[in-house]
Amino acid sequence: MLRRILVALDGSPYCERATELALRWAKQVQASLTGLGVIDEPEICAPEPVPIGGGAFKLELEETRLQEARVTIEAAVEQFRRRCQQEGIPCQGLVDVGLPVEQLTREAQRADLVVIGQQTHFRLDGEPGRTVHALLKGPPRPVVVVPEQLPSRKNVLVAYDGSLQASRALWAFCQLGLHALFEQFHVLTLDDDQQRGVLVSRYATEMLQLHGIDATPQVLSLSEGSADRMILRVAEERQAGLLVMGCYGRASLVEWFLGTTTLHVIQQSTIPLFLYQ
């Protein structure tokens, strides 16, 4: 069962939506929240070429950026604490210094679930989303990636390819009890072999049935389009408010994370994603 949710805090609008979703779920399942803001000092102070005599200017610039990052992160953590108190949710707010993905991975050992914005801005001048992508290479716990706007839909789409990673993601979703927060469930399998696709989807629907969940299976051929677009299209058709999928999958069927599909789904999704490997 879901007892503690870790929320990544960076002061961005995506962070605010992540907090909103975590508060909603925590209230429904009576879980506590931990908010973690990380000052990305290693990136801000990373060595880089400077012109002769420019060392002092670089140090001054680093101090300015560190201070800006500290102010942003501390404000985000304080806002998180206030929102939790207003909603009556037990919480703790933490500020740390280091590489965000490393600090989040470490703190996740004391949580059941990590909730993070679709884009992250821990380093003020860094690449948005870099922490999300790094975290999903080896997530310590299931990760929910939250877009800038939250839908109110109560349906779930499970993108299932029969891989170990997809199986773990579905199992973790059921074990955490998140299915109790939704109403309708759909399983999508992409396979050019219809018979094999039906068999693969059956594993998912039977797993859901063990937890008292009736799900509608759907098998589509990959010849109908790119996997990421098909997944997002079906999610929209099914009015899904959450998409469950593994971070990696069988390359013969779907080219998942660090290929194209999972990365594109993360970047383009307008609904929260429940991801695990």
N, C-alpha and C positions, 0 to 999 in steps of 0.2 A: 504493500500500500504506500501511497504517497504521503510522506511525513515532513520532508523539508525540500524546499525549492531554492536553488541558487540562481540569483538574477545578476547578470552582468550590467554594470552601471557605467555609462560614459557621458551622460548629459545630453545625448542626442534625442530627437523625436522618436527614433526607433527604440531607444532605451525606455522612454516613457510608455510606449505601447507594450513593451515586454513586461514592464512593471504592472501595467494594467491587467494583462492576461494572467500574470502570476498571482496577483491579488484576487482575481476572480476565481481562479482554480483553488487557491489556498482557502478561501472562505467556504467554498463548496465541499471540500474534503477535509477541512479542519487541519491544514498543514501550516507549518511555520515558514518564514522566508528569511533568507540571507542575501543581502545586497553587497556585491563586491565591486568597488571602483579601484582601478589600477592606474597609477602614474607610470607611464611608459618611459622611464628614465633611460634604459638601454638604447632605445631608438632615438630619443631626443638628443642623447649625448654620444651617439655613434661616431667613431672617427671618420673624418672626411678630409679631402685635400683642401688646404687653405693657402692663400698667397702669403708671401713673406711678410711678416709683421701683422698677419691677420689673426694670430692665435688669441690675442686678448679680446678681439671683437667676437670670435667664435664662442669663447667662454661666456661673454656677456649675453650673447644671443641664447645660448643654452640655458642660462639662469632665467632669462625672461620666459622662455618656452616652458621650463619646468614649473615656474610660478603660475603661468597660465593654466597648465595642465592640472596642477594641484588645486587651484581655485575651482576649476570646472568639475573635477572629480569629487571634491569635498562637498560642493553644492549639490551634486547629483545624489550623493549618499545621504545628505541631510534631508533632501526632498523625499527620498525613498523612505526614510524613517518616519517622516511626518505622515505620509500617505498610509503607511502600515498602521500607525497609531490611530488615524482617523477611521480606518476600517476595522480596528480591533484585532489585527492580525499580529501574533507574536513574531518579532523580527530582531535581527541584528544587522547593523550596517558597518562594513569594513572598508578601510582604505589601505592599499598596499602599494609597494613600489617594485617594479620589475617588468618582465615580459608578460603582457596580459594573458596569453594562452597558457603559460606556465603557472601563473597564479590561479587562474580559473580551474585548471586541471587539478592542482593541489587541493583547492578548497572544495572541489566537487566530490572529493573522497568523503566529505561529511554531509552529502546531500543525496537525494534520490533522482533529481532532475535538474538540468541546467536550462535556463531560459535566457535567450540572447537576441538582440535586434538583428534584423536582416543585414543591416550595415552597422559597422562599429567605427568609433572615432576616438579610440584611446589616445592615439598620437594625433595632435591637433592638425598636423599637416601630412598625415599618413594616408594610405590607400583605404577608403571605406570598405569594410567587409573582410579585411585581411585576417582579423582574429577569428571570425566565424569559419573561414575556410581552413585555417590552421587547426582550430579546435576539432573540426570534423574529420581530420586525418586519423585521429585516434581518440575518439570521445571517451572519457572515463565513465560517463553516465549518458543516458539518453539526452539529446539536446532538442529543444524546441526553438526554432528560428521564427521570429515574429516580424511581419511586415510593418510598414508605417501606419497602416490603418487596420483595425480589427473588425472582422465580419461578425455578425450576430447569428450566423447559421449554426445548426445543431447536427449536421451530417458529417460523417467521416468517410474519406476515401483511402483505402489501403492499396498502394502500388506494390504488387507482389510478384517477384520473378522466381521464387523457389530457392533463392540463394540462402546461405547461412546468415548473411547480414539481414536480409529481409525477414527471415524467420525470427531472428533475435529482436528486431525492431517491433514486430507484431507481438511477440511474447512480452517484451518489456512494457508495451502499451497496456496490455491486459493486466499484467502483474501490478502496475501502479494504480489500477482502478480508474484510469481516465475515461474508459468507455462509459462509465456511469454518468458522465457529464454530457453525453450526446444521445441522439435519438435514432438516426438511421445510419446503416453501415453498408459500404460498397467495396468490393474487391476488384481491382483492375489488374489483369495479367496481359502482357504484350508478348505474343509469340506467333510466328508464322505457321506453326504447326497447331491447328485448332485442337486436336485431340490432346496433345501434350499440354497445351495451355489450360484446358479444362481440368486436367489432372493436377497441375500446379495450383490453380486457384482453389481446388477442393481442399488442399492442405490448409490454406488460409481460412476458408469458411468453417472447416471442422475445428480448427483451433479456436476460432471465435465462438463456435457453438459450445465448446467446453466451458466458456465463461458466460453462457446464457445470452449470447449475442447472435441474432439472425442477420446474415449479411447477404447481399445480392451480388453474385459474381458476374464479371464481364470479361470476355477475352477478345482482344483486337489484334489484328495483324500489323506488324511493323511496316508493312508496305503502305499503310495508310498515312504515314508521315513520320516525322522525327519523334523519338520517344518522349522528350521533354514537352513538346507541344501537345502530344496526345494526352499525356498525364494531366497537364494543366487544363486542357479542353474538357476532359471528362470530369475533372474536379469542379469546373464551372457548371457543366450540364447536371451534375448530381447535387449542386448547391452545397458543396462541402465547405465546412468551417475549419477542417483540419485534414492535413494530408500526412499519412504514415508511410514511411519508406526506409529502406536500408541505405547506408552511405555508399556501399559498394554492391556490385551484382555480377551476374554472369556476363562476360563480355560478348558471348555468342548471341545473347538475346538483347541486352540493353547495356550500352556503354555508360557506366555510372560515374561516380565521383572521380575527379582527376582525368576523366575522359571528357565527357560533355554533359550527360544528362542531369546528374544530380546538381552539378554546378549551375547549369542553366535554370533548373527548377528553383534552386535557392535564389538566384538573381531575379527571376521573373514572377515568382509566386506572389499572389495577393492575399494568400491565406497562410496561417501558421503551419509550419512543417515539423513533424515529430520524426527525428532522425536518430539512427543508431547503427552500429556495425557489430 
